[in-house]
Amino acid sequence: MTLRSPRPAPRAPAVRAPRPAPRTPRFALVALLAAAVACTERGVPAPSTLVVYNAGSLARPLRAALDSFGAAAHVTIAQEN
């Protein structure tokens, strides 16, 4: 009597989850339009003051750079240290 090694049980085929429905270009367009409308400011001017927080020892070196940036960008710089 010869002993045979048991055969492994046959495997069931893998079951894949159904794919979600593809997003249409119309959905992307509507989402982009909604985001653009939500992000617009209606007649409110952008603030023209930039507040910069820095260490006290860096106040003088940064002041020169901030002044030239403020002049070029037409922004008022408020420096706090």
Rosetta blueprint (number, residue, H / E / L):
1 M L
2 T L
3 L L
4 R L
5 S L
6 P L
7 R L
8 P L
9 A L
10 P L
11 R L
12 A L
13 P L
14 A L
15 V L
16 R L
17 A L
18 P L
19 R L
20 P L
21 A L
22 P L
23 R L
24 T L
25 P H
26 R H
27 F H
28 A H
29 L H
30 V H
31 A H
32 L H
33 L H
34 A H
35 A H
36 A H
37 V H
38 A H
39 C H
40 T L
41 E L
42 R L
43 G L
44 V L
45 P L
46 A L
47 P L
48 S L
49 T E
50 L E
51 V E
52 V E
53 Y E
54 N L
55 A L
56 G H
57 S H
58 L H
59 A H
60 R H
61 P H
62 L H
63 R H
64 A H
65 A H
66 L H
67 D H
68 S H
69 F H
70 G H
71 A H
72 A H
73 A H
74 H L
75 V L
76 T E
77 I E
78 A E
79 Q E
80 E E
81 N L
